[in-house]
Amino acid sequence: MSLCASPVAFHKQIVLSICKNEIRNGEKYGICWSENPSPSIFNRFVLFRDTSTSFEHKIQDLIPNTTYYFSFFRLTIDGKTTYFQPFEAQTMRELKLGDFYQGGIICYIYKPKDALYIEGEQHGLILSKEDLGYAKWGMHGKPIESGTSVKIGAGSTNTEKIIKQYGPLSSMQFSSNNNTLQILHPCAAWLCAQYESGGWEAWFLPSKGEFEALYLEYDHIPNLGLNSIESYWSSSEVFFSYKLDREKRKESTSHHRRAWQTRVESQNLIIYTMTLKKTRGLVRAMRYF
């Protein structure tokens, strides 16, 4: 019998990707674990019921920031137990709001009610530790072809769509002095995608819903340093339609696109504005963990 496992550790859970082959009739196999370097079935164990050659097993209710030792074992039909070579894995420390982590500040940890929540694991949103400057959202009046979303988890996809359609620049001007194009205002989404902090990349322009999640925890995170005077761009568009055709004296439909901006005026007052895309706004990036 050959057994192997690849552990992935979280704060209270370790997920083992297990491979096995050469199953022998009448024998049972399992894994035991302990904080002791020599685990046995007298500690904690589980027998494998899955007959496939590879599967995942979650070991839950563990202590954060703790080293655990694991050993496969075999139970023979005569009642003997044989242990395989032990291996170890350490659970992660328990993350908290306001912790500096992966290049930024943890500003939201998914809760059981959230669609992206995974039991036994910690995931959420990290806010960049600084503003990235000012930018325009994109082309005035030109919508993203496949649309954007306001939901938590949409910021990264929104950012990719914006950059794909607009490119890195929202406005440029030609310089006659050296025959080059000069950047007037970069695209807010592009600024986020270019950001890097402490070696961590994959930053994006937050969706409206991701800003809302941040504000739910705002009172508990004293070191965010958000500007209380000027507004930040989100990656979520706003759609308007209106009917106006006086010359032809009949109704017609016209479409116009804006995007959501937001700011924290005080801990009790969060402001959202539907702003023209050509307007200048502050940029703050997020990433997922």
ABEGO torsion letter per residue (X at the ends): XBBBBBBBBBAABBBBBBBBBGBBBGBBBBBBBBABABBBAABBBBBBABABABBBBBBBGBBBGBBBBBBBBBBBAAGBBBBBBBBBBBBBBBBBBGBBBGGBBBABBBBAABAABBBGBBBEBBBBABBAEBBBAEBBGBBBAAEBBABBGAAAAAAAAAAAAAEABABBBBBAAAGBBBBABBBAAAAAAABBBGGBBGBBBBBAAAAAAAAAAAAABAAAGBBAABBBBBABBBBBBBBBBAAAGBBBBBBBBBBBBBBBABAABBBBBBBBAABBBBBBBBBBX
